[in-house]
Amino acid sequence: MASEMKQWLRFRHAGATGFGTLTPSGISVHEGEMFGRNAATGKTLALSEIELLAPCAPSKIVALWNNFHALAAKLNQPEPPEPLYLLKATTSITTPGAVIRRPSYYDGKTTYEGELGIVIGKTCARVSPAEADGFIFGYTCVNDITANDILTSDPTFPQWARAKGIDDYGPFGPVIATGLDPAKLTVRTILNGAERQNYPIADMIFTAQQLVSKISHDMTLLPGDLIAVGTSVGVGVMKEPVNTVTVAIDGIGELTNEFRL
C-alpha cells in the first residue's frame, strides 16, 4: 500500500496519543489517520519527550504456525497445504520496552518467538496474492511469547489461545516500516546478549502476499490488523529471573522487552 520507505510509530505526549514518522531529528508529528489521510504538522518531538506505544491498535492478531521450511524440517512436521493460524488476544499487546511478567499462577516454561509482522493498511477481503501488496501498509517486529506448558497441559485440547493470549505476551514494534520487500528481510532474536535466532523471511512456506490473500478469504482484515508470519529455528525458553529479549529486523529496528519470571 505504501511504497515510500518510512517508519511510523504511535506515542503518548502531554496526556494525548499521537502518531508520526521517525526522522534523524526526532518524530515528525502527523495529524489525521495513520491508515487514511494524514499530513505532517510541522512539529517535531524528541524521543525523550514521548512514551512509545505499540505502533497500531489491531482489531485482531493472526499468528501463523509451521510457516518455515527449516523449522518444519527440524520438527519433522509435514509442510501444510494451507496456512495454519490462530488468533492472539489483542489484550496481549504491550509496548516496546515494557517489562513483562509471568503470571503468578503459572510456573512453567515460557518461550520467545521472534517474528516478522504484516500490518494491514485498508479493509481487505478475498484478495488475490497479486493484489495483496495494495492492502499491506508495512512491516514490524513481533515477539509471540508463549506459555508452552499451558499449550499442551490438556491432551484433548491444544490451548493456543490461552498459551499465547496472556496479558502482555504480544509485544510488537517499535515502528511499522513501509517500502520494504519482506522477502529480503532477516529476523534476529537476541536473548540476554546472545543471538538465538537468525533466519531469512525468504524461507517462509507461504509468502507475505499469499498469507494476506488466503487469510482474507477466511476473514475480513481491517486497517491496523497484524499478521505474525510465524517463527523459525532457534526458539527457546527464557530461564533467568530477568530476561532481556530483542527482536531485530534491518529496516524496521529493534523490539526490546524484559521478561521476568
C-alpha positions as CSV (number, residue, x, y, z in Angstrom):
1,M,0.0,0.0,0.0
2,A,2.7,2.4,1.0
3,S,5.8,2.3,-1.3
4,E,7.9,5.1,0.3
5,M,10.3,4.0,2.9
6,K,9.1,5.4,6.2
7,Q,9.0,4.3,9.9
8,W,5.6,5.0,11.5
9,L,5.0,5.0,15.2
10,R,2.5,5.9,17.9
11,F,3.3,7.8,21.1
12,R,1.8,9.5,24.1
13,H,2.7,13.1,24.8
14,A,1.2,15.5,27.3
15,G,-1.6,13.1,28.0
16,A,-2.6,12.6,24.4
17,T,-2.0,9.8,21.9
18,G,-0.4,10.8,18.6
19,F,1.4,9.3,15.6
20,G,4.1,10.3,13.2
21,T,7.3,9.2,11.4
22,L,10.7,8.7,12.7
23,T,13.3,11.1,11.4
24,P,17.0,11.8,12.2
25,S,15.9,14.8,14.3
26,G,13.1,13.0,16.1
27,I,9.4,12.3,15.5
28,S,7.7,14.2,12.7
29,V,4.2,14.6,14.2
30,H,1.3,13.9,11.8
31,E,-2.5,14.6,12.0
32,G,-5.3,12.7,10.5
33,E,-5.2,8.9,10.4
34,M,-2.2,6.6,10.0
35,F,-4.1,4.3,7.7
36,G,-6.0,7.1,5.9
37,R,-5.5,10.7,5.1
38,N,-2.7,12.3,7.1
39,A,-0.2,15.1,6.9
40,A,2.8,16.3,8.8
41,T,2.0,19.2,11.2
42,G,5.5,20.6,11.1
43,K,6.1,19.8,14.7
44,T,9.0,17.6,15.8
45,L,9.2,15.8,19.1
46,A,12.4,14.2,20.6
47,L,12.1,10.6,21.6
48,S,13.0,11.6,25.1
49,E,9.8,13.7,25.3
50,I,7.4,10.9,24.5
51,E,6.1,7.5,25.8
52,L,6.4,5.0,22.9
53,L,3.3,2.9,22.3
54,A,2.6,-0.2,20.2
55,P,2.6,1.3,16.6
56,C,-1.0,0.4,15.9
57,A,-4.1,-1.0,17.6
58,P,-5.2,-4.1,15.7
59,S,-8.7,-5.4,15.8
60,K,-7.2,-8.9,15.6
61,I,-3.8,-10.5,15.7
62,V,-3.4,-13.5,13.3
63,A,-0.5,-15.7,14.3
64,L,1.0,-18.5,12.0
65,W,2.2,-21.9,13.0
66,N,4.6,-24.0,10.9
67,N,5.3,-21.5,8.2
68,F,9.1,-22.0,7.6
69,H,10.7,-24.8,5.7
70,A,13.7,-25.0,8.1
71,L,11.6,-25.3,11.3
72,A,9.2,-27.9,9.7
73,A,12.2,-30.0,8.8
74,K,13.7,-29.7,12.2
75,L,10.5,-30.7,13.9
76,N,9.9,-33.4,11.4
77,Q,6.5,-31.8,10.6
78,P,4.8,-32.0,7.2
79,E,4.6,-28.7,5.4
80,P,1.0,-27.6,5.5
81,P,-1.0,-27.2,2.2
82,E,-2.6,-24.0,3.6
83,P,-1.7,-21.6,6.3
84,L,-2.2,-22.8,9.9
85,Y,-3.1,-20.0,12.2
86,L,-4.7,-18.9,15.5
87,L,-6.0,-15.6,16.8
88,K,-4.0,-13.9,19.6
89,A,-5.8,-11.7,22.1
90,T,-5.4,-8.0,21.5
91,T,-5.2,-7.6,25.2
92,S,-1.8,-9.4,25.0
93,I,-0.4,-6.3,23.3
94,T,2.2,-4.3,25.3
95,T,4.6,-1.5,24.4
96,P,8.2,-1.7,23.2
97,G,10.4,-1.6,26.3
98,A,7.7,-2.8,28.6
99,V,8.5,-5.2,31.5
100,I,6.6,-8.5,31.0
101,R,5.9,-10.7,34.0
102,R,5.0,-14.4,34.0
103,P,1.5,-14.8,35.7
104,S,1.7,-15.7,39.4
105,Y,-0.4,-18.8,38.8
106,Y,1.9,-20.2,36.2
107,D,5.4,-21.6,36.9
108,G,6.0,-23.5,33.6
109,K,8.2,-22.7,30.6
110,T,7.8,-19.6,28.6
111,T,9.4,-19.1,25.1
112,Y,10.3,-16.1,23.0
113,E,9.4,-16.3,19.3
114,G,11.0,-13.6,17.1
115,E,8.8,-12.9,14.0
116,L,8.0,-10.5,11.2
117,G,4.6,-8.8,11.4
118,I,2.5,-7.7,8.5
119,V,0.3,-4.7,9.2
120,I,-2.8,-4.2,7.0
121,G,-3.5,-0.7,5.7
122,K,-7.0,-0.9,4.3
123,T,-10.0,-3.2,4.5
124,C,-9.1,-6.5,2.8
125,A,-11.4,-9.3,1.8
126,R,-11.0,-12.1,-0.7
127,V,-8.0,-10.5,-2.5
128,S,-5.5,-12.4,-4.7
129,P,-1.8,-12.7,-4.0
130,A,-1.2,-10.3,-6.8
131,E,-3.4,-7.7,-5.2
132,A,-2.1,-8.2,-1.6
133,D,0.6,-5.6,-1.7
134,G,-2.0,-2.9,-2.2
135,F,-3.5,-3.8,1.2
136,I,-0.3,-4.1,3.2
137,F,0.7,-0.9,5.0
138,G,4.1,-2.1,6.2
139,Y,6.0,-4.5,8.5
140,T,7.0,-4.6,12.1
141,C,8.8,-6.8,14.7
142,V,6.9,-9.3,16.8
143,N,7.7,-11.3,19.9
144,D,5.0,-14.0,20.0
145,I,5.6,-15.1,23.6
146,T,4.1,-18.5,24.5
147,A,3.4,-20.3,27.8
148,N,4.4,-23.7,26.5
149,D,3.2,-25.8,29.4
150,I,-0.3,-24.4,29.1
151,L,-0.4,-25.1,25.4
152,T,-0.1,-28.9,26.0
153,S,-1.5,-29.3,29.5
154,D,-4.8,-30.9,28.3
155,P,-4.2,-33.8,25.9
156,T,-7.7,-33.4,24.5
157,F,-7.3,-29.7,23.5
158,P,-4.2,-27.7,22.5
159,Q,-4.7,-24.4,24.3
160,W,-3.3,-22.0,21.6
161,A,-5.5,-19.0,22.6
162,R,-4.7,-19.2,26.3
163,A,-1.0,-20.0,25.9
164,K,-0.4,-17.1,23.6
165,G,-3.1,-14.7,24.8
166,I,-1.8,-13.9,28.3
167,D,-1.7,-10.2,29.1
168,D,1.5,-8.5,27.8
169,Y,2.6,-11.7,25.8
170,G,2.2,-9.9,22.5
171,P,4.7,-7.0,22.2
172,F,5.4,-5.6,18.7
173,G,7.0,-2.6,17.2
174,P,8.8,-0.3,17.7
175,V,7.7,1.0,14.3
176,I,5.8,0.0,11.2
177,A,8.2,0.3,8.3
178,T,6.9,0.9,4.8
179,G,8.5,0.4,1.4
180,L,10.3,-2.8,2.4
181,D,10.5,-6.1,0.4
182,P,9.8,-8.7,3.1
183,A,11.5,-11.5,1.2
184,K,14.8,-9.7,1.6
185,L,14.5,-9.4,5.4
186,T,16.2,-11.4,8.1
187,V,14.9,-11.9,11.7
188,R,17.3,-12.0,14.6
189,T,16.4,-12.7,18.2
190,I,18.9,-11.9,21.0
191,L,18.3,-13.3,24.5
192,N,20.4,-11.8,27.3
193,G,23.1,-10.7,24.8
194,A,23.3,-14.0,22.9
195,E,21.9,-14.3,19.4
196,R,19.4,-17.2,19.4
197,Q,17.6,-16.8,16.1
198,N,18.9,-15.6,12.7
199,Y,16.7,-16.7,9.8
200,P,15.6,-15.4,6.4
201,I,12.0,-14.5,5.7
202,A,12.6,-15.9,2.2
203,D,12.3,-19.4,3.8
204,M,8.6,-18.9,4.5
205,I,6.3,-21.7,3.2
206,F,3.7,-19.0,2.4
207,T,4.9,-15.6,1.4
208,A,3.5,-12.4,2.9
209,Q,1.3,-11.9,-0.1
210,Q,0.0,-15.4,0.0
211,L,-0.8,-15.1,3.7
212,V,-2.8,-11.9,3.2
213,S,-4.7,-13.4,0.3
214,K,-5.5,-16.7,2.0
215,I,-6.4,-15.3,5.3
216,S,-8.6,-12.6,3.7
217,H,-10.7,-15.4,2.1
218,D,-11.5,-16.6,5.6
219,M,-12.0,-13.3,7.4
220,T,-12.0,-9.6,6.5
221,L,-8.8,-7.9,7.5
222,L,-9.1,-4.3,8.8
223,P,-6.7,-1.4,8.9
224,G,-4.2,-2.0,11.6
225,D,-4.7,-5.7,11.8
226,L,-1.5,-7.6,12.5
227,I,-0.4,-10.9,10.9
228,A,2.6,-12.5,12.7
229,V,4.1,-14.7,10.0
230,G,5.4,-17.4,12.3
231,T,8.9,-18.2,13.5
232,S,11.8,-20.4,12.5
233,V,14.6,-22.3,14.2
234,G,16.1,-21.1,17.4
235,V,13.0,-20.7,19.6
236,G,13.9,-21.1,23.2
237,V,12.9,-20.9,26.9
238,M,13.5,-17.8,29.0
239,K,15.1,-19.2,32.1
240,E,16.7,-16.3,34.0
241,P,14.9,-14.4,36.7
242,V,15.3,-11.3,34.4
243,N,15.5,-11.9,30.6
244,T,16.1,-9.2,28.0
245,V,14.8,-10.2,24.6
246,T,15.4,-8.2,21.4
247,V,13.8,-9.0,18.0
248,A,15.8,-7.1,15.4
249,I,15.0,-6.7,11.7
250,D,17.1,-4.4,9.5
251,G,14.9,-1.6,8.1
252,I,12.4,-1.9,11.0
253,G,14.6,-1.7,14.0
254,E,14.8,-3.5,17.4
255,L,11.9,-4.5,19.6
256,T,13.3,-5.0,23.2
257,N,11.4,-6.2,26.2
258,E,12.3,-7.5,29.6
259,F,10.6,-10.8,30.7
260,R,10.6,-11.6,34.4
261,L,9.9,-15.0,36.0
